[in-house]
Amino acid sequence: MFRFQQFTVIQENAAMKVGTDGVLLGAWTPVDHQPVKILDVGTGTGLVALMLAQRTQNAMIDAVEIDDAACLDAGTNFEASPWSDRLYLHHTSLQDFAESNPSSYDLIVSNPPFFSGSMKNPNQRKAVARHNGGLSHEDLVSGVLKLLSKQGRFSVILPLEDYNVFRFKAARSGLFESQRLEVSPNPGKPVKRVISEWIRAAVSAPNIERIDIEESRHKYTPGFKNIVSGFYLAF
């Protein structure tokens, strides 16, 4: 299990465990527009949904997950959290959820499958979790467009190479990038991850920030600490 300040994540069954990507997405995603309905696509252990529950007062949060084992962990984590009355797990794909759900969401977040061009992991469940064979960029954008409210926001974290492909597909579909955070592991190292926020209204140019995660081994930068300070027990 992984203990955070206000909740614990059981991860006995999920293929993908708690990692920096999910923590950054859950901590960085803007909630200043006070979303009432939130959707977490590919919730896994439920980490990002739990973080957003902590960061909002009354938001109702739906979490979609297709993997059976991950749903076991997410369900356990939701029920044990202080926000169990606001967290709802849906054992289905985004594609099916978007077709059958008439709701619209003020905020959609996703830490989606990625590494579309890399070699598949021999562990099939981990391969599904890490590769976009089950949820393509097109499917993700299509689902977001069906479910995002007129004034809603969509946040996603991707490896840099996937982000460069995704942003053109999203822009062509009518989404506009409003801001992004570029993440590198250390000073002087290239950007490895990008968290981007998308809206339906046109913007002149996105606001761009960058952080490094570590100054040196296990010594985290002030920028990283500032983002995640409300969650980790200690650095």
N, C-alpha and C positions, 0 to 999 in steps of 0.2 A: 504494500500500500504506500501511498504518497500523502504525507500530511501537509496541509496548508494552514494558514492562520485561522480560518473559520470553517474549514471542511476537510474531509479526508477522501481521497480517491482510491478505491479498490480497483486493482488492475490485474486480477488473477486470470481472466479469460480473454480480454481484448488483445488482438494481435499487436496493435500499436500502443505503447505505453506513454505515460506522461513525458512530455518533452518541451524544450524551449519554444518550439513553434507555437504550440497550443497556448502556452502561458503568455507569450507575447501577444497573440491574437486576442485572447480574452482580456488582457490588461490594457492594450492600446486602443482597441475599437472604441470610437467616440460614442458616448451615450448622453451627450449634452442636450440632444433634442428630446430627451425623456421618452424613449420608446415605450409603448404600452404593450405591443405584441412583438415578440422576438422569435426568430427561427434559427436553430443551429443545424446546419446540414452536415451529416457525417459526424455525429457527436462522439462516437467512440466510447470512451469511458465516461463521457458527460462533462469533461473538464471545462470546456469553454462555456457551456450552458451554466454550470455552477458559478463560474467567475462572473458572468453577466448577471446572474441572480444576486450575487453579493453586491454588485455595483449599481443595481437599480432597486427602487423602493417597492414598486407594485407590478412590475412587468410580468406578464404571463409568457412563459417560454416553452415553445414546442421544440423537441429535439428529434431529428430523423436519423435512423441508423439501420442499415440493411443486414449487418452481420449478427448472427444469433448470439454468439458468445459475447461480443461487445455489448449487446443489449442487456445481458445478464449483469454485467458490471455497472452499466449506466443506470439501470433500474435500481440496483442496490445503493449506488451513490446518491441518486436523487432522493430516495426514501429516507436515507440517513442524514440528509442535509437540513439546515435550518429553513430551507425554502421549498420543502417537499410539496407544499400546496400550490406552488407556482410553476412547477416543472412537470412537463408531460412528454413521455417517451413514445415515439411512433416507430414500430418495427416494420419499416418499409423503405423503398427507394425514393429518392427525390422525385424521380419521374412519375411514379405512381401517386405520391403525395400531392404533387402539383396538379395532377389531373383530377383528384378526388376532393381536394380541400378548397372551399370557396373563400377562405380567409385571406386577408392581406396583412402584411407585416411592416412595422415601422423600422425594423432592423433585421437583416439576415446576415449571418456569419458562416464562414466555412473554412475549415482546415482540410482541404479536399485531397483525394488521391493525387499523386503527382509522379514525377519521373517517367513521363510518357514514352520517352525514347530509350530508356536504359534497360538493362537486362532484368528480367523478372526474377524475383526472389524465389528460391525453390520451395519455401514455405508458402503454400497457396493462399492461406488466409492473410498472411502479411503482404503477399503480392497484391491482393485485392485492395488492401488498406493503403498501399503506397503507390500503386500504379493506376492510371485513370481509365483502365479498360471498362470499368463498370459505371463511371461517371465522367464523361468527356467534358471538355471545356464548353462545348456547344450545349450539352445537356444541363450543365450548371447555369450557364447564362439564360437558357430558355426557362428553367425553373425559377430563377430569380425574377425574370421579367413577368412571369405569371403571378408571382406571389408578393412582389414588393409593392408597397403602397405608393401613391403619387409622390409623397414627400419622404419616402423611406430611403434608407441607406444600406448598402451592402459592403461588408468587409471580408477580405479573403487574404490568406497568406500562401505564397507560392515560392518555389525556388526561382532565382533570377531568370533562368532560361525558359521556364514555364510561364513566368509573368510576361516576358517579352512576347510570347505567342498569345497569351490570354488577353492582353490589353487591346490588341487589334480586333480580336473577335468580339470582345465586350463593346468596344467603341462602334463597330459596324452594326451592332444589334440595338443601339440606342442608349447605352449606358455611358456616363461621363465620369472620368476619374476626378475626384475632388481633392484627395490628398493621399500621400503614401509615405511609408517609413521604410527606408532601405537599411538592411541589417547586415553587418559584417562581423565575423567572429573576433577579430583583433584589429587594432590600428594598423593601417598599411596593407591589410588584406582586402581582396575584392569583396563586393557585396554578394552574399549567398542567398538571402531571403528578401522578399518584398511583401509588406503588408499594404494593401491598397483599399481605399474606400471609394465606392461608386454610387452615383445618384442618377436620377432621370433628367435633371435640368442641366443645360449646358453651362460649362464654366470656362473662363478664359485660359486658365492653366492650373494644374494641381499644385497644392502646397506640398513641398518635398522636404523631408527631414532624414537624417541618417544617424545611426548609432553603431558603436562597436559594443560587443557583449563583454569581452574581457580585456583588461589592460595587460594581464599576464595570467598564467595558469591559476585558476580559481580566485583571481582578483578581478571582481566585476567593476565595470565602469560606472560613474555616477549617472550617466544617461540611462543605462539598463536598469540600475537600481531604482531610479525615479519612476520608471514605468511599472515595475513589478513589485514595488515595496509593500503594497497592500496584501500580498499573497504568500510569498515565501516566508518560512519561519525564520531563516537566517541565511546570510550569504557567506 
